[in-house]
Amino acid sequence: MKITLPTSWEAVNLKQFAAIQTKIQQEEVDIIEKYIDIISILSNEKQSTIMRMPMDTLRKAIEYIDFINTLPTETKIKNSFEVNGVKYNGTLDITKLTAGQYIDIKTFCENNEDIFDNLNNIMAVIYVEDGQEYDGAKHANRARIFAEHLSINDVYGFCLFFSTLLNDLTQDILDYTLKEQQAILNEYIDLKEVMAAGDGLGY
């Protein structure tokens, strides 16, 4: 039996990376069972196929993918990248995101403690085809393309960036809302002072 395994994160796509992280974080799972699942994910082979491996071959496979015990080291954030001949540009300035993008990002992060699970969906909100504006109707297809064709090594910098982006974005919206509320309050106070200074209406 021969299987093909990657030797670095560069050959691991977003879908595989998310699945691996889920397996790694499972605490009450036998270590051998965990590695069988991980090898299945990385090799794109059925779990039943990996189960037929002799233990000495499995041990070699585990040593072969030792790189998974260290997170990617590439932290550069890309403003754009190309997938299947199509260029995608990112809106990395949170003040330039549309309301639709903000809502979609919040949705994808609502029930996730780890952004890796929805990284392809989040990136499909931030990055759109060159020359086009964000369209939620095209999001699902773009997310699928990113999951299958983007290397985690190429976008890990974005993961680190996004971990603080959401907090900044939420705070930015909150600050704006508070300023708007304060402006309305000030106008209300000014209006009351004007009315108090007048003679009022009699009948």
N, C-alpha and C positions, 0 to 999 in steps of 0.2 A: 504493500500500500504506500502510495506517495502523495503527500499533500504539500501545498505551497504556503509558506508563512512569510510575513513581512519581517524585516530586520530592524526597522525604525518606525517612528511615528509618521514619517513622510509618506509611507505606503498605507496608512490607516485613514479611512474616510470618516466623516462626522457621524454617520450612522453606527459604524463599528465602535468608534470611540465612546459614544453615549452608552452603548450596550455593555462595553467592557467596564466602564466606570460603575455601572449598576451592579455588575457581578463582583467587582472588587470590594464594594461597600457592604456586601452581604456578609454579616458576621457569623451567623449560625449555619454555615454551609461547609461541608468537608472540603479541605483545600484541594484534594484531587478532583472532586466533582466540579469545583469552581474553575480549575484550570482546563478541564475537559470542555466546559462551556466557552471559555475564552478562546481556546484553540479552535473550537468550532466556528466561533464568530470571525476570527482572523483569517481562517482558511476557507471560509464559505462552504464548509463541508457539514453534513448532517452530524448531529451529536452521536447518533448510532455508529457512524463511521469512525469517529474518534474513540468510541468505547471499545472498538475492536483492536486498538493499538496494544502491543506488548508494553509492559511497564517500563522497560528500558528505553523503548522508542519514545514513550510519552515523556519520560524524564529529559531526554534530549530536546524534545519539542519545547518543554517548559524552559530549559536553559536558552533555547534559541530566541524565545520572545521575552527575555529578561528585561528588555527596554521598557516594558509596560510598568515596571516598578518605579520609573522616574518620569515625571511629567515632561512634556515638550519644553525645550529651552528657547525656542524662537518666540520673542515677545514683541516683535515689530508689528505695528498696526498698519494694514494696507488700506489705502484710500480707494483702491480699485483692484480688481483681479479679473482673469479671463477663464471661462469654463466652456469647453466645447466650441471655441471660436467666438463666444459672446462675451463682451466686456460688461462688467457690473461696477457701478460707482456707489460708494457709501456716503451717507449723510452722518458724519461723525460729530458735527456740531449740534448739540441737543436743541438749541434754540431754532434750528432750521427744520426740525422734524414737523410734519403735519399733525394735526389733531388725530387723524386716522391712524398714522403710524404709532403715535403715543398710545392710543387705545389698544391697538393690536399687540404692542409690546407688553403692556400691562396684563393683557389676557393670557399671553403665553407664559408669563411669569407668576401668575396668580397662585397656582398650586404646586410650584416647583421650588424645592430648596436648592436644587443644583441646576444651574443654567445649561449644563451639558445636555440634559434631556431634551431641551427645546432649542438648542443652539442653531440648528438649521432653520427653524421657524423665525427665530429672532433675527438672524442674518438676512433672511428673505424679506424682512421688514426694512432693515437698514440699507441693504444693497439692492439696487434695481438696475435694469438694463440701461446701458448708456443712451442718453438722450430722452429717456422716458421718466414720467412721474410715477409715484407709488400708486398702485391700483390693487386694492385688496383682493379683487377677483382673480388676479394672476399670482397671488401669493403661494398657493398650494403647489403649483407646478415648479415655481422657483425654489421652494423649500425642498422639494424632492430632488431636484438637480443638485442642490448644494449638499444634501445628505449623502448622495451617492458618488459625487465627483470631487468634492473639496477635501483636501488633506487637512487633518487636524493640526499638523505641523505648520501649515500655511496660515491658519486663522487662530491659533492659540493666543496670540497677542490680543485679538479681539475679545476673547473670553475674559482676559484680565481687565481689559478696558471696560467691558460691559458690566462687570461686577460692581463698578463704581458709577457707571452711567445711569443706571436706574435710580439710585439714590439721589444723584444730582438732578435727574430729570424730575423726580417727584418733588424735591425741594424747590426746584425752579418754578414748577407749576404752583406750589403752595405759596411761595414768595409773591408771585404775580397775583394770586387770588387774594392774599392778605392786603396787598397794595390797593387792589381794586375795591375791596371792602372798606378800607380806610378812606379812600377817595369818596366813596358814596356816603360814608358817615360824615365826613367833613362837609360835603354839600348839604346834607340834611341839617347839620348844626348851623351852617351859614343861613339856610332857609328859615329856620326857626328864629334866628336872631333878627332877620329882616322883618319877619312877620310881627315879632314882639315890638319892634321899633315903630311899626306903623299904627295908624289910627283904627284899623280894623273896619268892619262893615256893620252898619246899624240898620235896624228895620223896626 
